[in-house]
Amino acid sequence: MRKIIEGDIPFLGLKTHYRMVVGTDSSKRPLILLHGGPGSSHNSLEVLDPIADQGRTLVYYDQIG
C-alpha cells in the first residue's frame, strides 16, 4: 500500500493544497507534478501514482486559482 500525505500550505492569505505519494528509495529524486493551470487540479494526474512503486516520491500541488 502506498503512503500518501496531503495538506495545505498557507500562502498570501490563501491555501495551496499538496499531495505526496511517498516512494521507498530516498536516493531517487522526487518527481514534481504540475497540472494544466487555474481551474484544474492534481486529480487528473493521480494515474501516475504507480511510479511511486518504483521507489520515487511524487509531489502534486494545486495551483491557486
CHARMM-style PDB file with segment names, atoms N, HN, CA, C and O in Angstrom:
ATOM      1  N   MET     1       0.835  -1.170   0.000  1.00  0.00      PROA
ATOM      2  CA  MET     1       0.000   0.000   0.000  1.00  0.00      PROA
ATOM      3  C   MET     1       0.891   1.249   0.000  1.00  0.00      PROA
ATOM      4  O   MET     1       1.886   1.311   0.723  1.00  0.00      PROA
ATOM      5  N   ARG     2       0.530   2.222  -0.803  1.00  0.00      PROA
ATOM      6  HN  ARG     2      -0.278   2.171  -1.390  1.00  0.00      PROA
ATOM      7  CA  ARG     2       1.305   3.455  -0.907  1.00  0.00      PROA
ATOM      8  C   ARG     2       0.996   4.399   0.255  1.00  0.00      PROA
ATOM      9  O   ARG     2      -0.152   4.524   0.683  1.00  0.00      PROA
ATOM     10  N   LYS     3       2.038   5.055   0.754  1.00  0.00      PROA
ATOM     11  HN  LYS     3       2.970   4.954   0.406  1.00  0.00      PROA
ATOM     12  CA  LYS     3       1.839   6.072   1.792  1.00  0.00      PROA
ATOM     13  C   LYS     3       1.539   7.401   1.105  1.00  0.00      PROA
ATOM     14  O   LYS     3       2.306   7.858   0.258  1.00  0.00      PROA
ATOM     15  N   ILE     4       0.420   8.014   1.474  1.00  0.00      PROA
ATOM     16  HN  ILE     4      -0.204   7.643   2.162  1.00  0.00      PROA
ATOM     17  CA  ILE     4       0.002   9.283   0.885  1.00  0.00      PROA
ATOM     18  C   ILE     4      -0.101  10.323   1.992  1.00  0.00      PROA
ATOM     19  O   ILE     4      -0.715  10.086   3.032  1.00  0.00      PROA
ATOM     20  N   ILE     5       0.509  11.477   1.751  1.00  0.00      PROA
ATOM     21  HN  ILE     5       1.007  11.670   0.906  1.00  0.00      PROA
ATOM     22  CA  ILE     5       0.461  12.603   2.686  1.00  0.00      PROA
ATOM     23  C   ILE     5      -0.190  13.772   1.956  1.00  0.00      PROA
ATOM     24  O   ILE     5       0.222  14.120   0.850  1.00  0.00      PROA
ATOM     25  N   GLU     6      -1.203  14.378   2.568  1.00  0.00      PROA
ATOM     26  HN  GLU     6      -1.537  14.095   3.467  1.00  0.00      PROA
ATOM     27  CA  GLU     6      -1.869  15.537   1.967  1.00  0.00      PROA
ATOM     28  C   GLU     6      -1.964  16.650   2.990  1.00  0.00      PROA
ATOM     29  O   GLU     6      -1.998  16.401   4.195  1.00  0.00      PROA
ATOM     30  N   GLY     7      -2.007  17.869   2.504  1.00  0.00      PROA
ATOM     31  HN  GLY     7      -1.979  18.071   1.525  1.00  0.00      PROA
ATOM     32  CA  GLY     7      -2.159  19.001   3.406  1.00  0.00      PROA
ATOM     33  C   GLY     7      -2.290  20.301   2.643  1.00  0.00      PROA
ATOM     34  O   GLY     7      -2.402  20.309   1.417  1.00  0.00      PROA
ATOM     35  N   ASP     8      -2.274  21.392   3.375  1.00  0.00      PROA
ATOM     36  HN  ASP     8      -2.183  21.385   4.371  1.00  0.00      PROA
ATOM     37  CA  ASP     8      -2.383  22.726   2.801  1.00  0.00      PROA
ATOM     38  C   ASP     8      -1.238  23.582   3.314  1.00  0.00      PROA
ATOM     39  O   ASP     8      -0.836  23.476   4.473  1.00  0.00      PROA
ATOM     40  N   ILE     9      -0.718  24.431   2.439  1.00  0.00      PROA
ATOM     41  HN  ILE     9      -1.044  24.517   1.498  1.00  0.00      PROA
ATOM     42  CA  ILE     9       0.336  25.365   2.797  1.00  0.00      PROA
ATOM     43  C   ILE     9      -0.239  26.771   2.673  1.00  0.00      PROA
ATOM     44  O   ILE     9      -0.711  27.142   1.598  1.00  0.00      PROA
ATOM     45  N   PRO    10      -0.211  27.573   3.759  1.00  0.00      PROA
ATOM     46  CA  PRO    10      -0.722  28.939   3.654  1.00  0.00      PROA
ATOM     47  C   PRO    10       0.188  29.793   2.767  1.00  0.00      PROA
ATOM     48  O   PRO    10       1.413  29.696   2.834  1.00  0.00      PROA
ATOM     49  N   PHE    11      -0.434  30.628   1.941  1.00  0.00      PROA
ATOM     50  HN  PHE    11      -1.429  30.708   1.887  1.00  0.00      PROA
ATOM     51  CA  PHE    11       0.320  31.480   1.026  1.00  0.00      PROA
ATOM     52  C   PHE    11      -0.484  32.737   0.743  1.00  0.00      PROA
ATOM     53  O   PHE    11      -1.548  32.664   0.128  1.00  0.00      PROA
ATOM     54  N   LEU    12       0.002  33.875   1.177  1.00  0.00      PROA
ATOM     55  HN  LEU    12       0.866  33.934   1.676  1.00  0.00      PROA
ATOM     56  CA  LEU    12      -0.638  35.176   0.936  1.00  0.00      PROA
ATOM     57  C   LEU    12      -2.117  35.174   1.301  1.00  0.00      PROA
ATOM     58  O   LEU    12      -2.946  35.697   0.556  1.00  0.00      PROA
ATOM     59  N   GLY    13      -2.442  34.593   2.434  1.00  0.00      PROA
ATOM     60  HN  GLY    13      -1.769  34.168   3.039  1.00  0.00      PROA
ATOM     61  CA  GLY    13      -3.827  34.561   2.890  1.00  0.00      PROA
ATOM     62  C   GLY    13      -4.680  33.485   2.243  1.00  0.00      PROA
ATOM     63  O   GLY    13      -5.863  33.364   2.561  1.00  0.00      PROA
ATOM     64  N   LEU    14      -4.109  32.708   1.348  1.00  0.00      PROA
ATOM     65  HN  LEU    14      -3.148  32.806   1.089  1.00  0.00      PROA
ATOM     66  CA  LEU    14      -4.808  31.604   0.683  1.00  0.00      PROA
ATOM     67  C   LEU    14      -4.151  30.295   1.112  1.00  0.00      PROA
ATOM     68  O   LEU    14      -3.222  30.294   1.920  1.00  0.00      PROA
ATOM     69  N   LYS    15      -4.635  29.195   0.570  1.00  0.00      PROA
ATOM     70  HN  LYS    15      -5.389  29.197  -0.086  1.00  0.00      PROA
ATOM     71  CA  LYS    15      -4.037  27.889   0.858  1.00  0.00      PROA
ATOM     72  C   LYS    15      -3.729  27.172  -0.448  1.00  0.00      PROA
ATOM     73  O   LYS    15      -4.536  27.176  -1.378  1.00  0.00      PROA
ATOM     74  N   THR    16      -2.568  26.565  -0.504  1.00  0.00      PROA
ATOM     75  HN  THR    16      -1.913  26.561   0.251  1.00  0.00      PROA
ATOM     76  CA  THR    16      -2.188  25.725  -1.636  1.00  0.00      PROA
ATOM     77  C   THR    16      -2.211  24.281  -1.153  1.00  0.00      PROA
ATOM     78  O   THR    16      -1.518  23.924  -0.200  1.00  0.00      PROA
ATOM     79  N   HSD    17      -3.016  23.456  -1.819  1.00  0.00      PROA
ATOM     80  HN  HSD    17      -3.580  23.746  -2.592  1.00  0.00      PROA
ATOM     81  CA  HSD    17      -3.123  22.051  -1.430  1.00  0.00      PROA
ATOM     82  C   HSD    17      -1.991  21.258  -2.076  1.00  0.00      PROA
ATOM     83  O   HSD    17      -1.617  21.519  -3.220  1.00  0.00      PROA
ATOM     84  N   TYR    18      -1.449  20.295  -1.345  1.00  0.00      PROA
ATOM     85  HN  TYR    18      -1.752  20.084  -0.416  1.00  0.00      PROA
ATOM     86  CA  TYR    18      -0.433  19.410  -1.904  1.00  0.00      PROA
ATOM     87  C   TYR    18      -0.766  17.966  -1.544  1.00  0.00      PROA
ATOM     88  O   TYR    18      -1.500  17.688  -0.595  1.00  0.00      PROA
ATOM     89  N   ARG    19      -0.207  17.073  -2.324  1.00  0.00      PROA
ATOM     90  HN  ARG    19       0.389  17.299  -3.095  1.00  0.00      PROA
ATOM     91  CA  ARG    19      -0.373  15.631  -2.103  1.00  0.00      PROA
ATOM     92  C   ARG    19       0.945  14.972  -2.451  1.00  0.00      PROA
ATOM     93  O   ARG    19       1.515  15.237  -3.510  1.00  0.00      PROA
ATOM     94  N   MET    20       1.436  14.113  -1.569  1.00  0.00      PROA
ATOM     95  HN  MET    20       0.974  13.898  -0.709  1.00  0.00      PROA
ATOM     96  CA  MET    20       2.672  13.379  -1.820  1.00  0.00      PROA
ATOM     97  C   MET    20       2.393  11.885  -1.762  1.00  0.00      PROA
ATOM     98  O   MET    20       1.726  11.400  -0.848  1.00  0.00      PROA
ATOM     99  N   VAL    21       2.907  11.169  -2.740  1.00  0.00      PROA
ATOM    100  HN  VAL    21       3.449  11.563  -3.482  1.00  0.00      PROA
ATOM    101  CA  VAL    21       2.892   9.711  -2.714  1.00  0.00      PROA
ATOM    102  C   VAL    21       4.343   9.326  -2.438  1.00  0.00      PROA
ATOM    103  O   VAL    21       5.218   9.521  -3.281  1.00  0.00      PROA
ATOM    104  N   VAL    22       4.582   8.787  -1.267  1.00  0.00      PROA
ATOM    105  HN  VAL    22       3.870   8.629  -0.582  1.00  0.00      PROA
ATOM    106  CA  VAL    22       5.942   8.591  -0.780  1.00  0.00      PROA
ATOM    107  C   VAL    22       6.545   7.308  -1.340  1.00  0.00      PROA
ATOM    108  O   VAL    22       5.997   6.219  -1.175  1.00  0.00      PROA
ATOM    109  N   GLY    23       7.686   7.465  -2.007  1.00  0.00      PROA
ATOM    110  HN  GLY    23       8.132   8.350  -2.141  1.00  0.00      PROA
ATOM    111  CA  GLY    23       8.423   6.317  -2.511  1.00  0.00      PROA
ATOM    112  C   GLY    23       9.334   5.755  -1.426  1.00  0.00      PROA
ATOM    113  O   GLY    23       9.494   6.355  -0.363  1.00  0.00      PROA
ATOM    114  N   THR    24       9.921   4.608  -1.703  1.00  0.00      PROA
ATOM    115  HN  THR    24       9.791   4.121  -2.567  1.00  0.00      PROA
ATOM    116  CA  THR    24      10.742   3.924  -0.702  1.00  0.00      PROA
ATOM    117  C   THR    24      12.242   4.091  -0.925  1.00  0.00      PROA
ATOM    118  O   THR    24      13.038   3.630  -0.107  1.00  0.00      PROA
ATOM    119  N   ASP    25      12.643   4.742  -2.022  1.00  0.00      PROA
ATOM    120  HN  ASP    25      11.996   5.116  -2.686  1.00  0.00      PROA
ATOM    121  CA  ASP    25      14.065   4.879  -2.346  1.00  0.00      PROA
ATOM    122  C   ASP    25      14.472   6.352  -2.254  1.00  0.00      PROA
ATOM    123  O   ASP    25      14.252   7.122  -3.189  1.00  0.00      PROA
ATOM    124  N   SER    26      15.065   6.736  -1.125  1.00  0.00      PROA
ATOM    125  HN  SER    26      15.243   6.111  -0.365  1.00  0.00      PROA
ATOM    126  CA  SER    26      15.423   8.139  -0.916  1.00  0.00      PROA
ATOM    127  C   SER    26      16.568   8.602  -1.821  1.00  0.00      PROA
ATOM    128  O   SER    26      16.846   9.799  -1.888  1.00  0.00      PROA
ATOM    129  N   SER    27      17.237   7.679  -2.516  1.00  0.00      PROA
ATOM    130  HN  SER    27      17.012   6.707  -2.461  1.00  0.00      PROA
ATOM    131  CA  SER    27      18.304   8.084  -3.432  1.00  0.00      PROA
ATOM    132  C   SER    27      17.742   8.607  -4.756  1.00  0.00      PROA
ATOM    133  O   SER    27      18.461   9.234  -5.533  1.00  0.00      PROA
ATOM    134  N   LYS    28      16.454   8.348  -5.012  1.00  0.00      PROA
ATOM    135  HN  LYS    28      15.870   7.838  -4.381  1.00  0.00      PROA
ATOM    136  CA  LYS    28      15.815   8.851  -6.235  1.00  0.00      PROA
ATOM    137  C   LYS    28      15.216  10.223  -5.962  1.00  0.00      PROA
ATOM    138  O   LYS    28      14.574  10.439  -4.935  1.00  0.00      PROA
ATOM    139  N   ARG    29      15.430  11.141  -6.883  1.00  0.00      PROA
ATOM    140  HN  ARG    29      15.952  10.966  -7.717  1.00  0.00      PROA
ATOM    141  CA  ARG    29      14.873  12.485  -6.725  1.00  0.00      PROA
ATOM    142  C   ARG    29      13.355  12.436  -6.830  1.00  0.00      PROA
ATOM    143  O   ARG    29      12.807  11.634  -7.587  1.00  0.00      PROA
ATOM    144  N   PRO    30      12.668  13.299  -6.065  1.00  0.00      PROA
ATOM    145  CA  PRO    30      11.209  13.331  -6.167  1.00  0.00      PROA
ATOM    146  C   PRO    30      10.780  13.875  -7.528  1.00  0.00      PROA
ATOM    147  O   PRO    30      11.498  14.652  -8.157  1.00  0.00      PROA
ATOM    148  N   LEU    31       9.619  13.461  -7.959  1.00  0.00      PROA
ATOM    149  HN  LEU    31       9.035  12.830  -7.448  1.00  0.00      PROA
ATOM    150  CA  LEU    31       9.039  13.936  -9.209  1.00  0.00      PROA
ATOM    151  C   LEU    31       7.950  14.944  -8.859  1.00  0.00      PROA
ATOM    152  O   LEU    31       6.972  14.596  -8.197  1.00  0.00      PROA
ATOM    153  N   ILE    32       8.115  16.196  -9.300  1.00  0.00      PROA
ATOM    154  HN  ILE    32       8.910  16.478  -9.837  1.00  0.00      PROA
ATOM    155  CA  ILE    32       7.142  17.256  -9.042  1.00  0.00      PROA
ATOM    156  C   ILE    32       6.178  17.282 -10.220  1.00  0.00      PROA
ATOM    157  O   ILE    32       6.598  17.435 -11.368  1.00  0.00      PROA
ATOM    158  N   LEU    33       4.882  17.132  -9.937  1.00  0.00      PROA
ATOM    159  HN  LEU    33       4.541  17.008  -9.006  1.00  0.00      PROA
ATOM    160  CA  LEU    33       3.869  17.055 -10.990  1.00  0.00      PROA
ATOM    161  C   LEU    33       3.026  18.322 -10.986  1.00  0.00      PROA
ATOM    162  O   LEU    33       2.445  18.689  -9.965  1.00  0.00      PROA
ATOM    163  N   LEU    34       2.965  18.984 -12.129  1.00  0.00      PROA
ATOM    164  HN  LEU    34       3.437  18.686 -12.959  1.00  0.00      PROA
ATOM    165  CA  LEU    34       2.233  20.238 -12.275  1.00  0.00      PROA
ATOM    166  C   LEU    34       1.026  20.010 -13.179  1.00  0.00      PROA
ATOM    167  O   LEU    34       1.154  19.427 -14.255  1.00  0.00      PROA
ATOM    168  N   HSD    35      -0.123  20.461 -12.749  1.00  0.00      PROA
ATOM    169  HN  HSD    35      -0.227  20.935 -11.874  1.00  0.00      PROA
ATOM    170  CA  HSD    35      -1.313  20.312 -13.589  1.00  0.00      PROA
ATOM    171  C   HSD    35      -1.400  21.468 -14.579  1.00  0.00      PROA
ATOM    172  O   HSD    35      -0.565  22.372 -14.565  1.00  0.00      PROA
ATOM    173  N   GLY    36      -2.408  21.432 -15.431  1.00  0.00      PROA
ATOM    174  HN  GLY    36      -3.086  20.697 -15.443  1.00  0.00      PROA
ATOM    175  CA  GLY    36      -2.512  22.346 -16.569  1.00  0.00      PROA
ATOM    176  C   GLY    36      -2.741  23.811 -16.276  1.00  0.00      PROA
ATOM    177  O   GLY    36      -2.458  24.640 -17.140  1.00  0.00      PROA
ATOM    178  N   GLY    37      -3.233  24.174 -15.121  1.00  0.00      PROA
ATOM    179  HN  GLY    37      -3.464  23.500 -14.419  1.00  0.00      PROA
ATOM    180  CA  GLY    37      -3.427  25.591 -14.855  1.00  0.00      PROA
ATOM    181  C   GLY    37      -4.622  25.858 -13.970  1.00  0.00      PROA
ATOM    182  O   GLY    37      -5.255  24.927 -13.471  1.00  0.00      PROA
ATOM    183  N   PRO    38      -4.934  27.137 -13.772  1.00  0.00      PROA
ATOM    184  CA  PRO    38      -6.051  27.506 -12.907  1.00  0.00      PROA
ATOM    185  C   PRO    38      -7.351  26.831 -13.346  1.00  0.00      PROA
ATOM    186  O   PRO    38      -7.625  26.692 -14.538  1.00  0.00      PROA
ATOM    187  N   GLY    39      -8.133  26.423 -12.370  1.00  0.00      PROA
ATOM    188  HN  GLY    39      -7.911  26.536 -11.402  1.00  0.00      PROA
ATOM    189  CA  GLY    39      -9.404  25.759 -12.667  1.00  0.00      PROA
ATOM    190  C   GLY    39      -9.263  24.254 -12.790  1.00  0.00      PROA
ATOM    191  O   GLY    39     -10.260  23.534 -12.840  1.00  0.00      PROA
ATOM    192  N   SER    40      -8.043  23.784 -12.839  1.00  0.00      PROA
ATOM    193  HN  SER    40      -7.233  24.369 -12.798  1.00  0.00      PROA
ATOM    194  CA  SER    40      -7.757  22.354 -12.920  1.00  0.00      PROA
ATOM    195  C   SER    40      -7.218  21.922 -11.556  1.00  0.00      PROA
ATOM    196  O   SER    40      -6.989  22.761 -10.685  1.00  0.00      PROA
ATOM    197  N   SER    41      -7.018  20.634 -11.372  1.00  0.00      PROA
ATOM    198  HN  SER    41      -7.204  19.952 -12.080  1.00  0.00      PROA
ATOM    199  CA  SER    41      -6.430  20.164 -10.116  1.00  0.00      PROA
ATOM    200  C   SER    41      -5.489  19.001 -10.397  1.00  0.00      PROA
ATOM    201  O   SER    41      -5.367  18.533 -11.530  1.00  0.00      PROA
ATOM    202  N   HSD    42      -4.829  18.548  -9.341  1.00  0.00      PROA
ATOM    203  HN  HSD    42      -4.927  18.928  -8.422  1.00  0.00      PROA
ATOM    204  CA  HSD    42      -3.892  17.429  -9.485  1.00  0.00      PROA
ATOM    205  C   HSD    42      -4.606  16.095  -9.692  1.00  0.00      PROA
ATOM    206  O   HSD    42      -3.966  15.110 -10.061  1.00  0.00      PROA
ATOM    207  N   ASN    43      -5.918  16.045  -9.463  1.00  0.00      PROA
ATOM    208  HN  ASN    43      -6.437  16.846  -9.163  1.00  0.00      PROA
ATOM    209  CA  ASN    43      -6.643  14.769  -9.500  1.00  0.00      PROA
ATOM    210  C   ASN    43      -6.448  14.007 -10.806  1.00  0.00      PROA
ATOM    211  O   ASN    43      -6.367  12.779 -10.799  1.00  0.00      PROA
ATOM    212  N   SER    44      -6.370  14.723 -11.927  1.00  0.00      PROA
ATOM    213  HN  SER    44      -6.435  15.721 -11.933  1.00  0.00      PROA
ATOM    214  CA  SER    44      -6.222  14.038 -13.216  1.00  0.00      PROA
ATOM    215  C   SER    44      -4.852  13.377 -13.359  1.00  0.00      PROA
ATOM    216  O   SER    44      -4.672  12.508 -14.213  1.00  0.00      PROA
ATOM    217  N   LEU    45      -3.898  13.777 -12.541  1.00  0.00      PROA
ATOM    218  HN  LEU    45      -4.044  14.483 -11.848  1.00  0.00      PROA
ATOM    219  CA  LEU    45      -2.550  13.208 -12.616  1.00  0.00      PROA
ATOM    220  C   LEU    45      -2.358  11.994 -11.715  1.00  0.00      PROA
ATOM    221  O   LEU    45      -1.313  11.345 -11.765  1.00  0.00      PROA
ATOM    222  N   GLU    46      -3.354  11.681 -10.892  1.00  0.00      PROA
ATOM    223  HN  GLU    46      -4.203  12.208 -10.851  1.00  0.00      PROA
ATOM    224  CA  GLU    46      -3.202  10.577  -9.941  1.00  0.00      PROA
ATOM    225  C   GLU    46      -3.008   9.225 -10.627  1.00  0.00      PROA
ATOM    226  O   GLU    46      -2.619   8.256  -9.976  1.00  0.00      PROA
ATOM    227  N   VAL    47      -3.274   9.149 -11.928  1.00  0.00      PROA
ATOM    228  HN  VAL    47      -3.590   9.937 -12.457  1.00  0.00      PROA
ATOM    229  CA  VAL    47      -2.996   7.906 -12.661  1.00  0.00      PROA
ATOM    230  C   VAL    47      -1.497   7.608 -12.669  1.00  0.00      PROA
ATOM    231  O   VAL    47      -1.086   6.491 -12.986  1.00  0.00      PROA
ATOM    232  N   LEU    48      -0.680   8.606 -12.320  1.00  0.00      PROA
ATOM    233  HN  LEU    48      -1.013   9.513 -12.063  1.00  0.00      PROA
ATOM    234  CA  LEU    48       0.773   8.416 -12.275  1.00  0.00      PROA
ATOM    235  C   LEU    48       1.259   7.859 -10.939  1.00  0.00      PROA
ATOM    236  O   LEU    48       2.451   7.589 -10.788  1.00  0.00      PROA
ATOM    237  N   ASP    49       0.369   7.681  -9.974  1.00  0.00      PROA
ATOM    238  HN  ASP    49      -0.599   7.899 -10.097  1.00  0.00      PROA
ATOM    239  CA  ASP    49       0.753   7.162  -8.653  1.00  0.00      PROA
ATOM    240  C   ASP    49       1.604   5.892  -8.708  1.00  0.00      PROA
ATOM    241  O   ASP    49       2.497   5.743  -7.873  1.00  0.00      PROA
ATOM    242  N   PRO    50       1.374   4.965  -9.652  1.00  0.00      PROA
ATOM    243  CA  PRO    50       2.189   3.743  -9.690  1.00  0.00      PROA
ATOM    244  C   PRO    50       3.692   3.990  -9.859  1.00  0.00      PROA
ATOM    245  O   PRO    50       4.492   3.099  -9.576  1.00  0.00      PROA
ATOM    246  N   ILE    51       4.088   5.183 -10.316  1.00  0.00      PROA
ATOM    247  HN  ILE    51       3.437   5.907 -10.546  1.00  0.00      PROA
ATOM    248  CA  ILE    51       5.520   5.492 -10.414  1.00  0.00      PROA
ATOM    249  C   ILE    51       6.173   5.367  -9.040  1.00  0.00      PROA
ATOM    250  O   ILE    51       7.343   4.996  -8.941  1.00  0.00      PROA
ATOM    251  N   ALA    52       5.429   5.672  -7.984  1.00  0.00      PROA
ATOM    252  HN  ALA    52       4.478   5.973  -8.064  1.00  0.00      PROA
ATOM    253  CA  ALA    52       5.965   5.568  -6.620  1.00  0.00      PROA
ATOM    254  C   ALA    52       6.340   4.131  -6.278  1.00  0.00      PROA
ATOM    255  O   ALA    52       7.178   3.902  -5.406  1.00  0.00      PROA
ATOM    256  N   ASP    53       5.729   3.163  -6.954  1.00  0.00      PROA
ATOM    257  HN  ASP    53       5.048   3.349  -7.663  1.00  0.00      PROA
ATOM    258  CA  ASP    53       6.061   1.760  -6.705  1.00  0.00      PROA
ATOM    259  C   ASP    53       7.489   1.435  -7.141  1.00  0.00      PROA
ATOM    260  O   ASP    53       8.042   0.406  -6.752  1.00  0.00      PROA
ATOM    261  N   GLN    54       8.083   2.313  -7.949  1.00  0.00      PROA
ATOM    262  HN  GLN    54       7.634   3.149  -8.265  1.00  0.00      PROA
ATOM    263  CA  GLN    54       9.473   2.145  -8.375  1.00  0.00      PROA
ATOM    264  C   GLN    54      10.428   2.849  -7.409  1.00  0.00      PROA
ATOM    265  O   GLN    54      11.631   2.919  -7.661  1.00  0.00      PROA
ATOM    266  N   GLY    55       9.886   3.372  -6.300  1.00  0.00      PROA
ATOM    267  HN  GLY    55       8.909   3.316  -6.095  1.00  0.00      PROA
ATOM    268  CA  GLY    55      10.714   3.980  -5.267  1.00  0.00      PROA
ATOM    269  C   GLY    55      10.728   5.496  -5.244  1.00  0.00      PROA
ATOM    270  O   GLY    55      11.179   6.093  -4.266  1.00  0.00      PROA
ATOM    271  N   ARG    56      10.244   6.127  -6.300  1.00  0.00      PROA
ATOM    272  HN  ARG    56       9.878   5.642  -7.094  1.00  0.00      PROA
ATOM    273  CA  ARG    56      10.313   7.589  -6.410  1.00  0.00      PROA
ATOM    274  C   ARG    56       9.115   8.250  -5.728  1.00  0.00      PROA
ATOM    275  O   ARG    56       7.984   7.789  -5.883  1.00  0.00      PROA
ATOM    276  N   THR    57       9.355   9.328  -4.973  1.00  0.00      PROA
ATOM    277  HN  THR    57      10.274   9.702  -4.847  1.00  0.00      PROA
ATOM    278  CA  THR    57       8.273  10.091  -4.352  1.00  0.00      PROA
ATOM    279  C   THR    57       7.674  11.047  -5.377  1.00  0.00      PROA
ATOM    280  O   THR    57       8.400  11.697  -6.129  1.00  0.00      PROA
ATOM    281  N   LEU    58       6.359  11.127  -5.402  1.00  0.00      PROA
ATOM    282  HN  LEU    58       5.769  10.598  -4.791  1.00  0.00      PROA
ATOM    283  CA  LEU    58       5.641  12.049  -6.286  1.00  0.00      PROA
ATOM    284  C   LEU    58       5.081  13.186  -5.453  1.00  0.00      PROA
ATOM    285  O   LEU    58       4.545  12.961  -4.368  1.00  0.00      PROA
ATOM    286  N   VAL    59       5.205  14.405  -5.953  1.00  0.00      PROA
ATOM    287  HN  VAL    59       5.641  14.588  -6.835  1.00  0.00      PROA
ATOM    288  CA  VAL    59       4.664  15.578  -5.259  1.00  0.00      PROA
ATOM    289  C   VAL    59       3.724  16.296  -6.215  1.00  0.00      PROA
ATOM    290  O   VAL    59       4.141  16.775  -7.270  1.00  0.00      PROA
ATOM    291  N   TYR    60       2.449  16.366  -5.836  1.00  0.00      PROA
ATOM    292  HN  TYR    60       2.110  15.977  -4.980  1.00  0.00      PROA
ATOM    293  CA  TYR    60       1.437  17.087  -6.605  1.00  0.00      PROA
ATOM    294  C   TYR    60       1.100  18.365  -5.847  1.00  0.00      PROA
ATOM    295  O   TYR    60       1.154  18.391  -4.617  1.00  0.00      PROA
ATOM    296  N   TYR    61       0.754  19.419  -6.571  1.00  0.00      PROA
ATOM    297  HN  TYR    61       0.710  19.397  -7.570  1.00  0.00      PROA
ATOM    298  CA  TYR    61       0.228  20.582  -5.867  1.00  0.00      PROA
ATOM    299  C   TYR    61      -0.882  21.196  -6.704  1.00  0.00      PROA
ATOM    300  O   TYR    61      -0.874  21.103  -7.931  1.00  0.00      PROA
ATOM    301  N   ASP    62      -1.824  21.817  -6.037  1.00  0.00      PROA
ATOM    302  HN  ASP    62      -1.830  21.893  -5.040  1.00  0.00      PROA
ATOM    303  CA  ASP    62      -2.919  22.502  -6.715  1.00  0.00      PROA
ATOM    304  C   ASP    62      -2.612  23.987  -6.761  1.00  0.00      PROA
ATOM    305  O   ASP    62      -2.530  24.660  -5.733  1.00  0.00      PROA
ATOM    306  N   GLN    63      -2.448  24.472  -7.961  1.00  0.00      PROA
ATOM    307  HN  GLN    63      -2.515  23.926  -8.796  1.00  0.00      PROA
ATOM    308  CA  GLN    63      -2.186  25.882  -8.190  1.00  0.00      PROA
ATOM    309  C   GLN    63      -3.379  26.713  -7.714  1.00  0.00      PROA
ATOM    310  O   GLN    63      -4.527  26.321  -7.918  1.00  0.00      PROA
ATOM    311  N   ILE    64      -3.115  27.843  -7.090  1.00  0.00      PROA
ATOM    312  HN  ILE    64      -2.181  28.161  -6.924  1.00  0.00      PROA
ATOM    313  CA  ILE    64      -4.200  28.723  -6.650  1.00  0.00      PROA
ATOM    314  C   ILE    64      -4.861  29.340  -7.874  1.00  0.00      PROA
ATOM    315  O   ILE    64      -4.186  29.812  -8.789  1.00  0.00      PROA
ATOM    316  N   GLY    65      -6.185  29.330  -7.877  1.00  0.00      PROA
ATOM    317  HN  GLY    65      -6.733  28.946  -7.134  1.00  0.00      PROA
ATOM    318  CA  GLY    65      -6.892  29.990  -8.976  1.00  0.00      PROA
ATOM    319  C   GLY    65      -8.082  29.240  -9.440  1.00  0.00      PROA
ATOM    320  OT1 GLY    65      -8.770  29.683 -10.360  1.00  0.00      PROA
TER     321      GLY     65
END
